Amino acid sequence: MNLKGLVAGVCLLSLSTNGIFAQIKESEKVKYNFNYGWKLNVGEAEEAKQLNFDDNKWTNVNLPYAWNQAEAFKVDISHLSTGIAWYRKTFQLPKEAADKKVFIEFEGVRQMGEVYVNGTLVGLHENGAMAFGLDVTSYLEPYPQENVIAVKTDNDWRYHEKATGSTFQWNDKNFNANYGGIPKNVFLHIKSKVYQTLPLYSGLGTTGTYVYATDFDIAKKKALINVSSQVRNENPTAVKAQLKVSVADMDGKEVASFLGDAFTIAANETKDLKASKELNNLNFWSWGYGYLYTVSSELLIDNNPVDAVVVRTGFRKTKFEKGMVYLNDRVIMMHGYAQRTSNEWPSVGMSVPAWLSDYSNSLMVKSNGNLVRWMHITPWKQDVESCDRVGLIQAMPAGDSEKDVTGRRWEQRTELMRDAIIYNRNNPSILFYESGNESISEEHMQEMKAIRDQYDPFGGRAIGSREMLDSKVAEYGGEMLYINKSAKHPFWATEYSRDEGLRKYWDEFTPPYHKEGTGGTTHENVNGTKVVDASAYNHNQDAHAIENAVRWYDYWEARPGTGDRVSSGGVNIIFSDSNTHYRGQENYRRSGEVDPMRIPKDGFYTHQVIWDGWVDTDKPAAHIIGHWNYEKGVTKDITVISTADAVELFVNGKSFGKGKQDKKFVFTFKNIEYQSGAIKAVGYNQSGKQVCADEIKTAGKPFALKLNAIQRPGGMLANANDLAIVEVEVVDNKGNRCPTAMNMINFDVQGQGTFIGGIAQGPDNYIGSKNLPVECGVNRIFVKASDLAGIIKVKATSESLKTAELSINTNKTDLQKLSLAMPADKLPSYVEKGPTPATPSFKKTRNSVKISEAKTDANPADAAKSFDDNELSQWTNDDGSPKIEYVLEREATINQVVLKLAGWRSKKYPIRISVDGKKVFEGVTPTSLGYVTLDVTPVKGKIVQIELMGTSKNSKDINLVEITGKVDDAGLKQSNSKTPQLPIVEVEFYEPIR
């Protein structure tokens, strides 16, 4: 298969259809899209809260819309505009709303929002991250009178909570891009006076409807489906109520209907009603298999439906034990991305249509990522639901910066976690709750776990925090840059690779000739300090992709199946280039495997190869790094990323032999002379059979432009907010992309749409410019639909190249101020990976041999710390002899010794290992991200001795200096001893499988 072809085409989502749940009658629909028909004013306008204020001169906008979103990627994160902005909307309630309850739901306001209805302050929300709701019933006028809602927002980085004066820890200029105003969706809910509450604890104090599955039988495709819904009676008399639940599959077909028990609810009482039923023939949600059901919970009063809640959810079984994560009874190793929660795009920030969230998130899955760890604050509900559809596992944080806190700021974090759990607990893609981006105290971890247990006791989600390596409470953990292993709760790295590389730069042999390390020292940190030398992070595409493969090796080597203590993987920071803190001369982070417009870099295809599987490789693959369009006379190394056992390179059919293999996945062919034609890599298994191949052909001279539209499945909506991506390529006369082209492109957009723009390296990053260059032969822009259905015509021209034109049809939609057209209506699920396989995900590669005791004359009280499955403890010899002896539980033929030695990234230790007195290894340990595996001469015995044979040597093989200048000591502790130290964090012994 051509891996590059997986990201081509109009839209990367499959066409399996989400059926509309037809059982809910039109008259029972209670949720309206409230995004249309707003007015915006940037600046102070206190009189705007008044009912009769004249806002005719204000800007017309449809939500979601951040008032400073046009600055995205134009300025760096610390310079995004801040201040006061007002949003106003005039609307009528429907006739059916008479004598009913009315609630408004904001998915989020940044940073503060004061909400006024008809001139009266109804509510204040201040955390800038989470959804909130307000009961506006008593403030509204009935049909046909008009109502005015006004929202004052303030996105000041230094905003202080009014009641306490406290700032919010997560309002951080490094991480949380500041898109101000109302950058997320708004909904209006109209309900009867006996109703199922909304999952909006902030503002309403209610918990809504909870749908979950228990009693799984994965093999027989069975589970018990449970619905628990909080019901409130605001009638003056008691009522007898029960739930009627209907479940429909992804095609809209009802597969079950069942009733809960009836209960009497007193006047002004709130009570949880429940219903449950075992369902057969279930399709379980899985990685790359976003199978969702529609669960309708109708509230019956005297057998008459008065209220309905519709939940789109999926069912899956999880388990977290033995250092591993289980999904539907199959072990899955985490490999994915630590993505900024803002998940932004050029010129529009985070406020994109729902289908575009699917497009971006599905690319993570198509790169064979299975996990997105949203960073620092709770993700937007739109992204949460998108991950459900595309089959992408999520780690959901609450909110923080980079350390534990106390007092009011800790209370803010627990409140946010509570609200986020309640709001998102029906979303099957969330498997982890992250309590902190840095380790927190055991007391704080217990508080977070109690919140999870109270509000999501049956969701099958582990709660933990970054680090927490010796926690007795956390259910998962993991460092940032290093590998951890565990025999108990799983450890996965929260950010294992931070390197950066622009898509513009192929290598040192292709214009504009980016030399490794260039551009790493030209800016200041947000606090004004000079950035330390970050040259090691500043790559071209070749080097960045290779580094990604090299960095993953340590995790692959410690994967499930390699012993009792294993790694559960890790996530690479980040997936798409981000308008957050950076290390190069550009004003944004370039660590992405795709650029800001989601054009893949070589790192995307690298991950596609090395991550193809739940644990072991499902299907061997190969990817040739770079292109094959050099100047005559160029000689360079060719790198192939592959999961084959051997790779052979051919240039125009001539073999250049097998490549040198490094870190499992990297195959290098030295000094290959460029020859126009084709370069092909062929991968073989251990038996010499071909198992994969990749080929790149030389493109001809630039001849023409080519346009392609990527748009919403089913067509672009004429709602003055929908976007389409228009991709432009420079191609030769056969239609092949010219990979070294850098031509300037001029765009013209006519008809029922407007030009928004894209991004490229140059003045203001070309944000908003109608003239911008292609990079590596390709670029993309946004066009936005108007509110009239019709045709958008896009024309691209460039000097000496054939012009390209493209037409996009836009479709009429419901634009009423109370619209029944929801942002995610009819968006398909991605199901191409299929259900969870029934086969094991890994083959056991070796047997671990347990240690019964350790003996040493040096610091003997700490000897057991060298094999206690706690990476925060260690043994070292201090002033004694650097020698330690291990007694195994049984005799075994030891052929591998695995060590985690303090200073693993910067120290090399000369050691000797013997088994029952026979030397099996003598040499210098390599540096690593944590553990090193030493192949030793197989000898059967029961006593293993490890001895330091000299002084450790410093190494700079792994350069992980942070922008602050801080260097992690990797477990090294200060010692006044003059004796050479042998600090062993963990030691493991292995024998081959018999």
Secondary structure, DSSP 8 states (H G I E B T S, - for coil): --GGGGG-SS--S--------TTS-GGG--EEE--SSEEEEES--GGGGSTT---TTSEEE-SSEETTGGGBTTB-GGGS--SEEEEEEEEE--GGGTT-EEEEEES--BSEEEEEETTEEEEEE--SSS-EEEE-GGG---TTSEEEEEEEEE--TT---TTT----TT--TTTS----EE-S-EEEEEE-SEEE--S-HHHH----EEEEEEEEETTTTEEEEEEEEEEEE-SSS-EEEEEEEEEE-TTS-EEEEEE---EEE-TT-EEEEEEEEEE-S----BTTB---EEEEEEEEETTEEEEEEEEEE----EEEETTEEEETTEE--EEEEEEETT--BTTTBT---HHHHHHHHHHHHHTT--EEEEESB---HHHHHHHHHHT-EEEEE-B-SSS---HHHHHHHHHHHHHHHHHHTT-TTEEEEE--SS---HHHHHHHHHHHHHH-TTS--EEE-SB-TT-SS-S-BB-SSS---BSSS-B-BS-----EE-TT---TTSTT---TTTT-SS-B-TTS-B----GGGEE-HHHHHHHHHHHHHHHHHT-TTS-SSB--EEEES-SB-BSS--SSSSSSB---SB-TT--B-HHHHHHHHHT-SSSS-SS--EEE-S-S---TT-EEEEEEEESSSEEEEEETTEEEEE-EEETTTEEEEEEEE--SSEEEEEEE-TTS-EEEEEEEE---S--EEEEEEE--TT-EE-SS--EEEEEEEEE-TTS-B-TT---EEEEEEEESEEEEEE--SSGGGGTT-SEEE-BTTEEEEEEEE-SS-EEEEEEEEETTEEEEEEEEEEE-----SSBS--TTTT-----TT-S--SS-S-----EEE-EEEEE-SSSGGGGGGGGSS-TT--B--TTS-SEEEEEEEEEEEEEEEEEEETTTTTEE-EEEEEETTEEEEEEE----SS-EEEEEEEEEEEEEEEEE-S--EE--SS----TT-----TT-------S----EEEEEEEE---
